Amino acid sequence: MNKQINLSNYFSTLAAACLLLAGASAQAATNWAASYGGCGDSGNVVAAAGSFGTCGSSGVEVRATSIISSSITDATVRAWSGGLGVQNVNESNTNGPHALDNASGLDALIFKFTEAVSLTSLTLGWNGHDNAVSSGGVSYNDSDVSIYAWTGASATPTSYASSVAGWVLIGDYFNVGTQSGNTQGVSTPVFSSYWLVSAYGAGSTSTTDAFKVLSLAGTYCGALCAPPGSDVPEPGSLALMAMGAFGLMAARRRQKIPVV
């Protein structure tokens, strides 16, 4: 005698289980913030070229790089009341050049966390929109930002150049210095232990992006999140599973499988 298994019931159960797990992960998410406004106002070194360093009470490690003539070079992280800046080998320690900019190199800060986190906002301190300056014939007068997360197979990035495979672009954000509070919201399902913040693209002598990072905020999920290096966090995976289950339910809601 043949028995009939109703796929609709099966997928309903699967979808419900996925949504319950996703809900549990979302509830486990904990907010965090890292502020750099109190790290100094004299350009003190937070991280020497080629090294990670810490600043403030957040414990988040940071280092700097700059892409100069298509080659990645180590740079120095300096702290000001307006936030963290980057000084590469071609730059002087003066307003404009010692910010994250795209004049004599594409500057970036790499933030290293002890566990996977998701970024929800970025706040700029000093930036070219708020206080434009000129130096060496270059006008530092814009504030476009790019944000990347490391999603490569290895837990540690194989390179700190955003163009290297494994870094995924979260978004390009334009004129951040004109936003309320100089704060840019970030919406992404990605969790990672390494985040890269850089000036956007390449500047010109008339329009150059320049800014300092004042603070970051986001969420972390502990053991419920995917381990560092995963390109999609477990909550996102669970949501996709649930949506897939619902899709199969709709497609096969009338189908029954005979079992002998």
N, C-alpha and C positions, 0 to 999 in steps of 0.2 A: 504493500500500500504506500502510495506517495504521500509525503508530508509537505506542507507549504510553509516556507519561512517568509514572513513579511519584512521586506527590506526597509520599509518606512519606519517600523518600530526599532529596527537595529540602528539605523542612522540617527534616529531621534535620541536614542540612548547615548551614542557616541558624541553627538553634538553637545548634549547636556553635560557630559563629563568634561569635555574640552572647555566649555564656558565656565564651569565651576573651578577648574584649575587655573584658568586665566584670571578669574576674579580673585582667587587666593593670591596669585602673584602680584596683581595690582595693589591689593591691600597691604602686601609686604613691602612695597616700595617706600623708601625713606628719603626725605629731602636732605640736601646738603648744600653748602655754599662755601666758596673760597674768596676771600677779600684781600686785595693787595694794596689798598690805599695807605695802610699804616706801616709799610715796610721800609720807609725812608723817603727823604726828599733831597738827597744829594747825589743820586745816581750810583748808590752803593751796589756792589756786585752781588747778585743773588745766585747766579750760576756762571762760573767761568766757561769759556769756550770749550766745548766737548764734554761738559759735565752737567749732571742734574743737580739742582739745588732746591732748597725750600725757603719759604718766606711766610711769615705770619703763623697763625695757629692751625691752619687747615691741614698741614702735613702733605699737601699735594706737591709732588716734585715737578720741576719745570726746567727745560733747557731751550736753547735757541739755535736756529739754523738760518742760513740764507743761501738762496740759489743765485749764484753770480756767474754769468756767461755760461749757463746751462750746467754748471757744476755746483754740487752742494758743499757748503763750507760751514764749519762751526762758528757760532757767534756768542756774544756775551749778553746775559740777561741783567739788566739794571733796574733798580726800583726808584720810583719817584712818588710824590704825593698823588700824581695823576695816574699812577698804575705802573705796570711792568712794560719796559721797552726793550728793544733789541739793537745792539751796536755790532755791525759786521766789520770785517777787516778793512773795508773801503770807507768807513764812516767815522766822523768825529763825534765826540760826546757832547753834542749840541742839540738844541730844539729842532725837531724835524728828523734829522738823521738818526738820532738815538731812539726813535719810536719804531714800531713795526711799520715799515714803509716798502714801497716798490720802486725806489729811485735808483740806487746803486746796487740793487740786489733785491730779491723777493724774500722779505723777512718773515719768520714764523716762530711761534712759541709752541712747544710740545708739552702737554700736561700729562703726567704719569700718575695714575691712581692705583691704590692697592687692590682694588677689585673693580669689576665692570660697573660703569655708571652710564647714565644717559643725560646729555646736556639739555637743559630747558631754557637757559638764557645766558646772554653775554652782555656785560656792561663795560663801556669804554670810559676812560677818564679823559685825559687830554686827547684831542683829535683835531685834524685839519679843518673840520667844519666849524668847531667852536673857536679855534684860535689859530688861524692860518699863519704860517711863517714862510720865509724864503731863506734858503741857504745854498751857497754854491751855485747860484743861478737856477735853482729848482724851487718851485712853489709847492709847499706841502699844504694842500687845501681841500682834501677829500677824505672820506672815511668808509671806503668799501671793504668788506670783510669776507673771507672765505673760511669755512669750517669743515674739517675732515675728521673721520674716525678710523682707527686701525681695525680692519676686519680680516686680515690675512690669516693664513693657516697657522703661523707661528704666534705664540703668545706675545713675543717681543717684536716690534717692527724691524724688518730687515734694512730699512733705510728711513731717514727722517725727511725725505723729500716727498711732497704730496703727490708728485707725478708717478711715483713707484707703485706697482700693483700691490694691492693690499690696503691702500688708503682709499676710502670711499668718500666722495664729496657729499656732505650733509646739506650744504646750501651756500650760495653766494648772496650776501646781504649788502644792499647798497645804501649809502648815505646814513649809516647807523648813527653818526653824530647829530643828525637832525631828529632822531626818535626821542620820545619823552624819556627823560632821565638817561639819555644815551644808551638805552637798553634795547637789545634785540632779542625777541622771543625765538626759541628754537623748538621745532616740533619734529621728532624723529622716534622710530621704534628701536633704533640701534643702541646697544649697550657695548661699551668697550673700555679697556683700561688705559688706552692712549688716545688723546684728542689733540688735533693740530689746528691752531688758529693763525691765519696769515693775512697779509694784505692781499687784495684782489688783483690777479693778473699782473700786467706790466704798466707802470706809470709813464708819464711824459714830463717834460720840463714845465709844462703849463698846468697839468693836473696830476698830482701825486697823492696817493692814499697814505695817510699817516695816522697812527693812533697808539694809545697805550691801553693795556687791559687792566681794568680796575677790579672786576670781579666776575666770577662764574657761578652758576647755580644749576642744580639738576636733581636727579634721583638715582639711588642705587638699590639693588634688590637682594644682595647677599647670595645665598645658595640657590634661590629660586630663579636667578638670572642665568643666562648662558655664560660660560667661562670666558675669560679674556681671549680675544681673537675670533670669536664667533661673529658672523656678519648679521645675524638676526637674533634678538633675545628670545628666551623661552616664551614670555608672554605673547610676542608677535607670532611665534610658531604655533602656539596653542590657538590663537585667534584664527590663523589660516586654516588649521585643522578643522575648527568648528565651522568656518565658512564652507570648506570643502564638503563637510558632512551634510550641511544644509543643501548645498548644490546637488549632491547625489540624491538626497531625499526628493528634491523637486523633480529631478530627471527620471527617477525610478519609482515614483510614489505608487504607481499601479503595477509595478513588476513584481512577480513572485518567482522564487527559484524552487523547482522541484527537487526534493532530496529523497533518494531511494533508501 
